[in-house]
């Protein structure tokens, strides 16, 4: 009985305290920015809170989806966010990212990105964060202040991890919640990748893949970006290098910015045969080029400092030709090694490389008779 009485008294006191606090809040003088206002109802207090929030967090984008606009997402919305990021990467050039039905990630796309999707001069759909504000179109201005201040923040730093960017977005004048941050960061990168370099664990990454997307979501401190500025200098070298790459080493056109050219160079080396990557049977300049590109962390330094240092010249045309010759040597090294091995093998077998019927007949005569599985596999 005594315990019940104490519990009842505690509950009553708590209710009286809450009522007193509510009464105090709704009958108080509130001062903000040299103005004083007397509040008589909860509605008036809500108005003051809204005014303060709008004046402090004026750069936060309006996201009308409370499922993603929160700090902690449900399992289903987390999955939808990941699927949307995959779509942004793999279906960027398609209208509405190629959606033909209405999964949960499509709802996120509509509320977040419908206003920043534009067609380029080739009719392909892209993300666009440029200043295209129209006072008559509130959707257009949804991100105006947000992109502008994000650009200023990133441009003033050498390299920024996603964790640092998210921490900046948490502060005023943004006050952004955790849920939409990865989506907005990816949209910014895709819209500005011709001048924004991406790094995974401080290593320059030429191509964003779903693997980086997963790491982006799991550990944002591993993914970083850097705004690369091009002041117009050395553009002749960039153009000449791009022309050689398009002509001899790629299947299609590449961008004309230094970052676009650097991405192609790094991608070529990273996708080359493993033997070529680890071989030391290259000329001195080619070996140095391979080592420099494989360890490159700054694309601008690679183009305008490392390449002239490797080839001993900064004359645009000559430097581009020297680079093209070394790249050709590097890419043909694997074929040369295979051809040399083939020549030595036929010589050791006293066989004519042009007469494969003879060597096949000799192999058929001894196949399965040695008792050595490795030798039988070689003969086969």
Beta strands, then each sheet from edge to edge (+ up, - down):
strand 1: 29-32
strand 2: 35-38
strand 3: 117-119
strand 4: 125-127
strand 5: 160-161
strand 6: 196-200
strand 7: 203-204
strand 8: 223-227
sheet 1: 1+ 2-
sheet 2: 3+ 4-
sheet 3: 5+ 8- 6+ 7-
end
